[in-house]
Amino acid sequence: MLVNAYFHVKPPEWGTVPTATIAPSYTLLGKLQRGLGAGYLEALRIDRDAAHELLLACLAEDPRRDPRTESRGRYYGELCRETRVDLAELAALVEAADAYPATRRLVLETVGWLAWRGIAGPIAMLRGYVLGGGEEAALAASFLWEPRAAVGLHETLLARYGSQEAVDAAARPALPDEEAAPEPEPDGEPLALVEALAVALERDECVCALSRAVARTAGDPLALLERAFRQTSRSSCRVTIARELARSSDTFPARAAESLWDAEPQVVAAAASVVNLDAPGARGRLEALARDGLEPARMRLAPPQA
């Protein structure tokens, strides 16, 4: 059973400090850990067994810096579907989820996305988890929207949590107690800002303020910010960079298509708002995103007004 090979160390306690070893950004594992659209598309092109090994490694050791605010469920769920991961492997992860609390929510969110899409196996996995008294039963049940999938779960959840309000609260991740104070916007010549950005990336520090400064001072910031987008392990920084590129880069639309498969919804929204519709795969992806309710995708596909 492959899951045993990945749970080879005692998982860390839940927290906001990254505990997984994040691979270099130029490797496929590093791209998948960061949730990059480039990693998603590359995983579809390699040998399926190799893709499954990397994907299951991500699920077995949550790579997110802050699981409360970063998204990976849809990203890994789509990869499971598109690469046809063996459902027995996912079932083993769900069965073992409560023994490994640091990765539990990621596993349930990933399998939950598949269940939300109506796939029978994941629905059965989550039903069994809820009825078996799983620690995150409310989260697991939140993906079982279809009436037949949810039969008998309401009573189980009420007996466990006491009220519907408590069920709803338990399904949501606890948000940070307070937002971090905004960083001061740095000033300086573009070259100095780029050098400071490189140092911050090497130290794995937040590069949001520096990225905004580079975008403000550079004519077209794509060449200066693309490395930061791919290298940072902080999803919040990738969101900032994607927004700045969508706002100020004339060349980003031609390169934005891969970000339509990014793990972070806000990165996807930024890319969808400007992506070149002639880019390979862009129109079909936008149509799928629009069906799922992403407004920037719908707006981008809308015929231009006369």
VEXDREN-2710 file (C-alpha; in Angstrom, 1 decimal):
% VEXDREN-2710
k/r/px/py/pz
1/MET/0.0/0.0/0.0
2/LEU/1.7/3.1/-1.3
3/VAL/0.4/5.4/1.5
4/ASN/2.7/3.7/4.0
5/ALA/5.8/4.7/2.0
6/TYR/4.9/8.3/2.3
7/PHE/3.9/8.4/6.0
8/HIS/7.4/7.5/7.1
9/VAL/7.9/10.3/9.6
10/LYS/5.7/11.5/12.4
11/PRO/3.7/14.4/11.0
12/PRO/4.1/17.8/12.7
13/GLU/1.5/19.5/14.8
14/TRP/-1.0/21.8/12.9
15/GLY/0.4/25.3/12.4
16/THR/1.3/28.0/10.0
17/VAL/5.0/27.2/9.7
18/PRO/5.9/25.0/6.8
19/THR/7.0/21.6/7.8
20/ALA/7.2/19.8/4.5
21/THR/10.5/19.9/2.7
22/ILE/9.8/22.2/-0.3
23/ALA/11.7/21.0/-3.4
24/PRO/13.4/23.6/-5.7
25/SER/11.1/25.5/-7.9
26/TYR/12.6/24.1/-11.1
27/THR/11.6/20.5/-10.2
28/LEU/8.2/19.1/-10.9
29/LEU/7.7/18.2/-7.3
30/GLY/8.5/21.8/-6.3
31/LYS/6.0/23.1/-8.9
32/LEU/3.3/20.8/-7.6
33/GLN/4.0/21.7/-4.0
34/ARG/3.7/25.4/-4.8
35/GLY/0.5/24.8/-6.8
36/LEU/1.8/26.2/-10.0
37/GLY/-0.2/25.9/-13.2
38/ALA/3.1/25.0/-15.0
39/GLY/3.4/22.0/-12.6
40/TYR/-0.1/20.9/-13.3
41/LEU/0.4/20.9/-17.1
42/GLU/3.8/19.2/-16.8
43/ALA/2.3/16.4/-14.7
44/LEU/-0.1/15.6/-17.4
45/ARG/2.7/15.1/-19.9
46/ILE/4.9/12.7/-18.0
47/ASP/4.5/9.0/-17.2
48/ARG/1.3/8.5/-15.2
49/ASP/3.0/6.4/-12.5
50/ALA/5.6/9.1/-11.9
51/ALA/2.9/11.7/-11.7
52/HIS/1.0/9.7/-9.2
53/GLU/4.1/9.3/-7.0
54/LEU/4.7/13.0/-6.9
55/LEU/1.0/13.8/-6.3
56/LEU/0.6/11.4/-3.5
57/ALA/3.8/12.7/-1.9
58/CYS/2.2/16.2/-1.8
59/LEU/-1.0/14.7/-0.2
60/ALA/1.0/12.8/2.4
61/GLU/3.0/15.9/3.6
62/ASP/1.0/19.1/3.2
63/PRO/3.3/21.6/1.5
64/ARG/1.3/24.7/2.3
65/ARG/2.9/27.4/4.4
66/ASP/-0.5/28.2/6.0
67/PRO/-3.2/25.6/5.4
68/ARG/-5.9/28.0/6.7
69/THR/-5.5/30.4/3.8
70/GLU/-3.9/28.5/0.9
71/SER/-5.8/26.4/-1.6
72/ARG/-4.8/23.0/-3.0
73/GLY/-7.9/20.8/-2.9
74/ARG/-9.2/21.6/-6.3
75/TYR/-5.7/21.6/-7.8
76/TYR/-4.7/18.1/-6.5
77/GLY/-8.3/16.8/-7.0
78/GLU/-8.2/17.8/-10.7
79/LEU/-4.8/16.1/-11.0
80/CYS/-6.1/13.0/-9.4
81/ARG/-9.0/12.9/-11.9
82/GLU/-6.9/13.8/-15.0
83/THR/-4.1/11.4/-14.3
84/ARG/-6.5/8.6/-13.1
85/VAL/-5.1/8.0/-9.7
86/ASP/-6.0/4.7/-8.2
87/LEU/-9.0/5.3/-6.0
88/ALA/-7.7/2.7/-3.6
89/GLU/-4.7/4.9/-2.9
90/LEU/-7.0/7.8/-2.0
91/ALA/-9.2/5.5/0.1
92/ALA/-6.1/4.6/2.1
93/LEU/-5.3/8.2/2.7
94/VAL/-8.8/8.9/3.9
95/GLU/-8.8/5.9/6.2
96/ALA/-5.4/7.1/7.7
97/ALA/-6.4/10.8/7.8
98/ASP/-7.1/11.0/11.5
99/ALA/-3.8/9.5/12.4
100/TYR/-2.0/12.3/10.6
101/PRO/-3.7/15.6/11.6
102/ALA/-1.2/17.8/9.8
103/THR/-2.3/16.5/6.4
104/ARG/-5.9/15.6/7.2
105/ARG/-7.7/18.6/5.8
106/LEU/-5.6/18.5/2.6
107/VAL/-6.6/14.9/2.0
108/LEU/-10.3/15.6/2.7
109/GLU/-10.3/18.7/0.5
110/THR/-8.7/16.8/-2.4
111/VAL/-11.1/13.8/-2.1
112/GLY/-13.9/16.3/-1.4
113/TRP/-13.4/18.0/-4.7
114/LEU/-13.8/14.7/-6.5
115/ALA/-16.9/13.9/-4.4
116/TRP/-18.3/17.3/-5.2
117/ARG/-17.9/16.4/-8.9
118/GLY/-20.2/13.4/-8.3
119/ILE/-17.5/10.6/-8.5
120/ALA/-18.9/7.6/-6.7
121/GLY/-15.8/6.3/-5.1
122/PRO/-14.8/9.5/-3.3
123/ILE/-18.4/10.0/-2.2
124/ALA/-18.4/6.6/-0.5
125/MET/-15.0/7.4/1.1
126/LEU/-16.3/10.6/2.7
127/ARG/-19.6/9.0/3.7
128/GLY/-17.7/6.3/5.5
129/TYR/-15.4/8.9/7.2
130/VAL/-18.4/10.9/8.4
131/LEU/-20.4/7.9/9.6
132/GLY/-17.3/6.5/11.3
133/GLY/-16.9/9.5/13.4
134/GLY/-14.0/11.2/11.7
135/GLU/-12.4/14.2/13.4
136/GLU/-13.2/16.5/10.5
137/ALA/-16.6/15.0/9.7
138/ALA/-18.2/18.4/9.1
139/LEU/-15.6/19.3/6.5
140/ALA/-16.0/15.9/4.8
141/ALA/-19.8/16.2/4.7
142/SER/-19.6/19.7/3.2
143/PHE/-18.6/18.2/-0.1
144/LEU/-21.6/15.9/-0.2
145/TRP/-24.2/18.2/-1.6
146/GLU/-26.2/15.8/-3.7
147/PRO/-29.2/14.5/-1.6
148/ARG/-28.5/10.8/-2.1
149/ALA/-24.9/11.3/-1.1
150/ALA/-25.9/13.0/2.1
151/VAL/-28.6/10.6/3.2
152/GLY/-28.3/9.9/7.0
153/LEU/-25.4/12.4/7.5
154/HIS/-27.5/15.3/8.9
155/GLU/-28.5/13.3/12.0
156/THR/-25.0/12.1/12.5
157/LEU/-23.5/15.6/12.4
158/LEU/-26.1/17.1/14.7
159/ALA/-25.5/14.3/17.2
160/ARG/-21.7/15.1/17.0
161/TYR/-21.7/18.9/17.0
162/GLY/-25.0/19.8/18.6
163/SER/-26.4/22.4/16.1
164/GLN/-26.2/23.3/12.4
165/GLU/-24.3/26.4/13.3
166/ALA/-21.6/24.3/15.0
167/VAL/-21.5/22.0/12.0
168/ASP/-21.0/25.0/9.6
169/ALA/-18.3/26.4/11.8
170/ALA/-16.4/23.2/12.1
171/ALA/-16.4/22.8/8.3
172/ARG/-14.5/26.1/7.9
173/PRO/-10.8/26.4/8.7
174/ALA/-9.9/28.7/11.6
175/LEU/-8.7/32.0/10.1
176/PRO/-5.8/34.0/11.6
177/ASP/-6.7/36.0/14.6
178/GLU/-5.6/39.2/13.0
179/GLU/-4.2/40.3/9.7
180/ALA/-0.5/41.1/9.5
181/ALA/0.3/44.8/9.3
182/PRO/1.0/45.8/5.7
183/GLU/4.7/46.1/4.8
184/PRO/6.0/49.6/3.9
185/GLU/6.4/50.0/0.2
186/PRO/10.1/50.1/-0.6
187/ASP/11.6/52.8/-2.8
188/GLY/14.7/52.8/-5.0
189/GLU/16.0/52.3/-8.5
190/PRO/14.7/49.2/-10.4
191/LEU/18.1/47.4/-10.2
192/ALA/18.3/47.8/-6.4
193/LEU/14.7/46.6/-6.1
194/VAL/15.4/43.5/-8.2
195/GLU/18.5/42.8/-6.1
196/ALA/16.5/43.1/-2.9
197/LEU/13.9/40.8/-4.4
198/ALA/16.5/38.2/-5.2
199/VAL/17.8/38.3/-1.6
200/ALA/14.3/38.0/-0.2
201/LEU/13.5/35.0/-2.4
202/GLU/16.7/33.2/-1.3
203/ARG/15.7/33.8/2.3
204/ASP/12.1/32.6/1.6
205/GLU/10.7/36.0/2.8
206/CYS/7.5/37.7/1.8
207/VAL/8.1/39.6/-1.5
208/CYS/4.7/41.2/-1.9
209/ALA/5.9/44.8/-1.2
210/LEU/9.0/44.4/-3.3
211/SER/6.9/42.9/-6.2
212/ARG/4.6/45.9/-6.1
213/ALA/7.5/48.3/-6.1
214/VAL/9.1/46.5/-9.0
215/ALA/5.8/46.6/-10.9
216/ARG/5.5/50.3/-10.2
217/THR/9.0/51.3/-11.4
218/ALA/9.5/48.9/-14.3
219/GLY/8.2/49.5/-17.7
220/ASP/6.9/45.9/-18.1
221/PRO/7.6/43.9/-15.0
222/LEU/7.1/40.4/-16.4
223/ALA/10.7/39.5/-17.0
224/LEU/11.6/40.8/-13.5
225/LEU/8.7/39.2/-11.6
226/GLU/8.3/35.8/-13.3
227/ARG/11.1/34.2/-11.4
228/ALA/9.7/35.4/-8.1
229/PHE/6.3/34.0/-9.1
230/ARG/7.7/30.6/-9.7
231/GLN/10.2/30.5/-6.8
232/THR/8.3/31.8/-3.8
233/SER/6.7/29.2/-1.5
234/ARG/4.2/31.8/-0.3
235/SER/0.9/31.6/-2.1
236/SER/0.0/35.1/-1.0
237/CYS/3.0/36.5/-2.8
238/ARG/2.0/34.6/-6.0
239/VAL/-1.4/36.2/-5.8
240/THR/0.2/39.7/-5.4
241/ILE/2.5/39.1/-8.4
242/ALA/-0.2/37.8/-10.6
243/ARG/-2.4/40.8/-9.9
244/GLU/0.5/43.2/-10.6
245/LEU/1.3/41.4/-13.9
246/ALA/-2.4/41.5/-14.9
247/ARG/-2.5/45.2/-14.1
248/SER/0.7/46.5/-15.6
249/SER/2.3/44.0/-18.0
250/ASP/1.7/44.1/-21.7
251/THR/3.3/40.8/-22.2
252/PHE/1.7/38.8/-19.4
253/PRO/-1.5/38.0/-21.4
254/ALA/0.5/35.9/-23.8
255/ARG/2.1/33.9/-20.9
256/ALA/-1.0/33.8/-18.6
257/ALA/-2.6/30.6/-19.9
258/GLU/-0.6/28.3/-17.6
259/SER/-1.8/30.2/-14.6
260/LEU/-5.4/29.2/-15.4
261/TRP/-4.5/25.9/-13.8
262/ASP/-2.9/27.5/-10.7
263/ALA/-4.0/26.3/-7.2
264/GLU/-4.9/29.7/-5.9
265/PRO/-8.3/31.0/-7.1
266/GLN/-7.1/34.6/-7.0
267/VAL/-4.1/33.8/-9.3
268/VAL/-6.6/32.1/-11.7
269/ALA/-8.9/35.1/-11.6
270/ALA/-6.0/37.5/-12.4
271/ALA/-4.8/35.3/-15.3
272/ALA/-8.4/34.8/-16.6
273/SER/-9.0/38.5/-16.8
274/VAL/-6.3/39.2/-19.4
275/VAL/-5.2/35.9/-20.9
276/ASN/-4.8/35.7/-24.7
277/LEU/-7.8/33.8/-26.0
278/ASP/-5.6/32.3/-28.8
279/ALA/-3.2/30.7/-26.3
280/PRO/-3.3/26.9/-26.5
281/GLY/-5.9/25.5/-24.2
282/ALA/-7.0/28.9/-22.9
283/ARG/-10.5/29.1/-24.3
284/GLY/-11.5/25.6/-23.2
285/ARG/-10.1/26.2/-19.7
286/LEU/-11.9/29.6/-19.5
287/GLU/-15.2/27.9/-20.5
288/ALA/-14.7/25.3/-17.7
289/LEU/-14.0/28.0/-15.2
290/ALA/-16.9/30.0/-16.3
291/ARG/-19.2/27.0/-15.8
292/ASP/-17.9/26.8/-12.3
293/GLY/-18.8/30.4/-11.7
294/LEU/-15.5/32.3/-12.1
295/GLU/-16.7/35.7/-13.1
296/PRO/-13.4/36.9/-14.7
297/ALA/-13.5/33.9/-17.0
298/ARG/-17.1/34.6/-18.0
299/MET/-16.2/38.3/-18.7
300/ARG/-13.1/37.4/-20.7
301/LEU/-15.2/35.1/-23.0
302/ALA/-17.9/37.7/-23.4
303/PRO/-18.1/39.2/-26.9
304/PRO/-16.6/42.6/-27.1
305/GLN/-19.2/45.4/-26.8
306/ALA/-19.7/47.5/-29.8
END
